[in-house]
Amino acid sequence: MKLNLPNKLTVLRMCMVPVFVVIMMISNALWANILGLVLFVAASLTDMLDGKIARKHNLITDFGKFMDPLADKFMVIGALMVTLYKTMQYGQSEFFYALFFWAVLIVIFRELAVTSIRLVVSGSSGIVVAANMLGKIKTCTQIACVVCCIAEPMIYQNVDSLNDMLKVMPASIATTALMLVFTLWSGINYIVSYWKYLDPEK
């Protein structure tokens, strides 16, 4: 199958994820965090570009409808797992670690549930479930959370007057809470919207 430009950007985003993970895992040095952050932001921008290009030039395909949200899941879950690992390794705020740990679990369960719904709906009715607006907002909050969780400790660790802020992590806690709200909200919305395809009595 020949891929159009939006679909190529989606595939590129999926390929950038393992590179990001490796760079973030090999070192906690400033250069690794900066490079990892740049890669994650670049991958996030491809998410914005592929949708805009597809809509503007009428290049929307079933492949894109399915793979675009799947690529988002790989990107976000990979980034969240790396951030969780670095939080465990480098002793950041205990409250933030506890909140982030449960948030990551909920994100993973939500993404697995929605992916399962997509597969069931596609198999039973032939409908390809594209990401809705609430799902897109959820993805934006997840991206904001990851950016804060990478950038905030990096700033605090390298500015002497801000070292004590590592025990608070206000921006990371706020964006994690926001991500959690929209992750749950969008997941429940998907279940309610497509329950008729999941109900065995219908």
C-alpha positions in Angstrom: 0.0 0.0 0.0 1.3 3.4 -1.0 1.2 5.8 2.0 0.2 9.4 1.5 2.0 12.2 3.4 -0.2 12.2 6.6 0.2 8.5 6.9 4.0 8.8 6.4 4.1 11.3 9.3 2.1 8.9 11.4 4.6 6.1 10.7 7.5 8.5 11.3 6.0 9.3 14.7 5.9 5.6 15.6 9.6 5.2 14.6 10.6 8.2 16.7 9.3 6.6 19.9 11.9 3.9 20.4 14.7 6.5 19.6 13.2 8.8 22.3 13.0 6.0 24.8 16.6 4.8 24.3 18.0 8.4 24.6 16.0 9.1 27.8 17.0 5.7 29.3 20.8 5.8 28.7 21.5 8.9 30.7 20.0 11.5 33.1 22.5 14.0 31.8 21.3 17.4 30.6 22.0 16.7 27.0 20.0 13.5 27.0 17.0 15.2 28.6 17.1 18.1 26.2 17.5 15.8 23.1 14.7 13.6 24.4 12.4 16.6 25.0 13.2 17.8 21.4 12.4 14.4 20.0 9.1 14.2 21.9 8.0 17.7 20.9 8.9 16.9 17.2 6.9 13.6 17.4 4.0 15.6 18.9 4.1 18.1 16.1 3.8 15.3 13.5 0.5 14.4 15.3 -0.8 17.9 14.7 0.5 18.1 11.1 -0.8 14.8 9.8 -4.4 15.6 10.8 -4.3 19.1 9.4 -2.8 17.9 6.1 -5.2 15.0 5.8 -8.3 17.3 6.3 -7.0 20.1 4.1 -6.2 17.9 1.1 -8.9 15.3 1.6 -6.3 12.6 2.4 -8.2 10.9 5.2 -7.9 7.1 5.0 -9.0 4.2 7.1 -5.3 3.5 7.7 -4.9 7.0 9.1 -8.0 6.8 11.2 -6.7 3.6 12.9 -3.0 4.2 13.0 -2.9 7.9 14.0 -4.5 7.3 17.5 -2.4 4.1 17.8 0.8 6.0 17.1 -0.3 8.5 19.8 -0.7 5.7 22.3 2.8 4.4 21.5 4.3 7.9 21.9 2.5 8.8 25.1 2.7 5.5 26.9 6.4 5.2 26.0 7.1 8.7 27.3 5.0 8.1 30.5 6.9 4.8 31.2 10.3 6.5 30.8 9.2 9.4 33.0 8.0 7.0 35.7 11.3 5.1 35.6 13.3 8.3 35.9 11.1 9.4 38.8 11.8 6.1 40.6 15.6 6.3 39.9 16.3 9.9 40.7 14.2 10.5 43.8 11.8 13.3 42.9 8.8 14.3 45.0 7.2 11.3 46.7 3.7 12.7 46.3 4.3 13.3 42.6 5.7 9.7 42.2 2.5 8.2 43.8 0.2 10.4 41.7 2.1 9.7 38.5 2.3 6.0 39.1 -1.5 5.6 39.4 -2.0 8.1 36.5 0.2 5.9 34.2 -1.7 2.8 35.2 -5.0 4.4 34.4 -3.7 5.8 31.1 -2.5 2.3 30.1 -5.8 0.6 31.0 -7.8 3.3 29.3 -5.8 3.1 26.1 -6.1 -0.7 26.1 -9.9 -0.5 26.6 -10.4 2.0 23.8 -8.2 0.1 21.4 -10.2 -3.0 22.2 -13.4 -1.1 21.5 -12.1 0.0 18.2 -11.2 -3.6 17.2 -14.6 -4.9 18.3 -16.6 -2.1 16.5 -14.5 -2.5 13.4 -14.9 -6.3 13.4 -18.7 -6.3 14.1 -19.8 -3.3 12.0 -17.0 -2.4 9.7 -16.9 1.1 11.3 -13.4 2.6 11.8 -13.5 4.6 15.1 -11.6 7.8 14.6 -10.4 9.9 17.5 -13.0 12.4 18.6 -12.5 15.9 20.0 -12.5 14.7 23.6 -9.8 12.1 22.7 -7.7 14.8 21.0 -7.9 17.0 24.1 -6.9 14.0 26.2 -3.9 13.5 23.9 -2.9 17.2 24.3 -3.1 17.0 28.1 -0.9 13.9 28.0 1.7 15.6 25.8 1.6 18.7 28.1 2.1 16.4 31.1 5.1 14.6 29.5 6.7 17.9 28.5 6.4 19.3 32.0 7.6 16.1 33.6 10.8 16.1 31.5 11.4 19.9 31.6 10.5 20.8 35.2 13.1 18.6 37.0 15.7 19.4 34.4 15.3 23.1 35.1 15.2 22.7 38.9 18.3 20.4 38.9 20.3 22.9 36.9 19.3 26.1 38.7 20.7 26.2 42.3 18.0 28.5 43.6 15.3 26.1 42.5 16.6 22.8 43.8 14.0 22.7 46.6 11.2 22.7 44.0 12.0 19.1 43.1 10.2 18.2 46.3 7.0 20.0 45.1 6.9 19.7 41.3 3.9 22.0 40.9 3.6 22.0 37.1 4.1 18.3 36.8 1.5 17.6 39.4 -1.0 20.0 37.9 -0.6 18.6 34.3 -0.7 15.0 35.6 -4.0 15.7 37.4 -5.4 17.3 34.2 -4.3 14.4 32.1 -6.0 12.0 34.6 -9.3 13.8 34.3 -9.4 13.9 30.5 -8.1 10.3 30.3 -11.0 9.0 32.4 -13.6 11.3 30.8 -12.7 10.4 27.2 -12.5 6.7 28.1 -16.0 6.7 29.6 -17.3 8.7 26.6 -16.0 6.1 24.2 -17.6 3.3 26.1 -20.9 5.1 26.3 -20.8 6.1 22.6 -20.1 2.6 21.3 -21.8 0.4 23.9 -24.4 -0.6 21.4 -21.7 -2.4 19.5 -20.4 -4.1 22.6 -23.7 -5.2 24.1 -24.0 -9.0 23.5 -27.8 -8.8 23.7 -28.1 -6.6 20.6 
